[in-house]
Amino acid sequence: MRLDKYLKVSRLVKRRTVANELCDAKHVTVNGKIARASYEIKEGDIIEIQMGANVTKAQVVTVSEYATKENASTMYKIL
């Protein structure tokens, strides 16, 4: 699954366009490397998102095309 779509489906970022803009501005890293929106996410990857002064670090637990509001938080683990 693409990084921008994963961020939206897992609800780490509210909108896919915002996720795309974060990736374009080089505010998202995967496993310590700056990642583009088209990066293919795998289970076990560590995503770091920098929005202003806030830095969110999460590990990918599962990759799923769809998620409800209730089970979206089970797709990742905050580090």
Number of C-alpha atoms within 10 A of each C-alpha: 13 13 23 25 22 24 21 20 23 24 18 17 18 12 14 18 14 14 23 21 15 20 21 14 11 16 18 27 17 19 12 11 11 16 20 21 21 13 14 14 20 15 12 15 16 20 24 22 21 14 11 7 6 8 12 14 17 19 19 19 16 16 17 12 9 12 16 10 9 7 10 17 16 12 20 22 14 12 10
